Amino acid sequence: MGLNFELLKRVKTLTAYCPIHPDVHLVALKDHAEFCPKCAQNNIRHRHNEAVLTGVWQAYRRDFHGVLENDSIMDDFDLKKATFDNYEVEPGSEAELNLKKAKQIAGRYLDRNYQANTIITGLPGVGKSHLAVSMLKGVNDYIKPDASCLFISVNEAMRLIRSSFSNKQSKYTEEYMTSLMGRVNLLVLDDLGSEASFKRESTEASDWVQGVLFGILNKRNRTIITTNLTTKELKEIYNPKLISRMNKGVAKNDGVIKFTNATPDKREVIF
């Protein structure tokens, strides 16, 4: 910026000195209080530094705390509202016990040294995804220092990656998605093994999906997996190496949250 010479003409140098900078004369500007030019310069520099630091802090929060909000891929947007507090249960029910266990496991993930996956399994509509989102939010809000958490619908992620094959402008390439899911501190893979994700159009398509999942899970030790399938059904879909990666630390840490027929479908409509 250039100097404002008209403004400078109205500046009057006083005989008094600045109490902070005794070698600098105070100056006066019409309709303004007298001031020290050096103090004013320092204040401008300080405000600039504050602005820079604010920008750095916002970028830091975006790269960690904000990943859950900005980068998650959900095919059910109602899940954005999910919390432990609005997960409805009946006293003494299986759902209440699973809610308590989900809170306990979320507490474990606050410790960065906790290295284990969690599997939430059961029929559709019992609230598996709701619990998984609630666990992520709890960790995202309270882990110190900040760490990135991410929710990924496997159905939608695979669709986006496939669409990038013919859309060169899409950011959802296989490389981008495997890198994103591989590096976050805590990841939810939602609805793993669903029929829509693994409809076998050909052997190659099935091998490709398993290859993508293996590339993600092979990098990770902290993943929450939700699935409608049993262990037996999962083994019928995936190869043993992938099953092994899913089960990292699960048995050792009692990391299964299981819903049975005792928990009704929350989405069921009676008519």
TAPE-V779769 format. One record per run of one state. SS is the DSSP state (@ for helix, = for strand, . for the rest). FROM is the first residue (numbers start at 1). TO is the last residue. If there is no record, write none. Layout:
BEGIN
ss-><SS;SS>
from-><FROM;FROM>
to-><TO;TO>
END
This chain:
BEGIN
ss-><.;@;.;=;.;=;.;=;@;.;@;.;=;.;@;.;@;.;=;.;@;.;=;@;.;@;.;=;.;@;.;=;.;@;.;@;.;=;.>
from-><1;5;10;11;18;25;30;35;37;64;67;72;73;74;77;82;94;110;118;122;128;143;149;154;165;174;184;186;191;203;218;223;228;231;238;240;247;256;259>
to-><4;9;10;17;24;29;34;36;63;66;71;72;73;76;81;93;109;117;121;127;142;148;153;164;173;183;185;190;202;217;222;227;230;237;239;246;255;258;271>
END
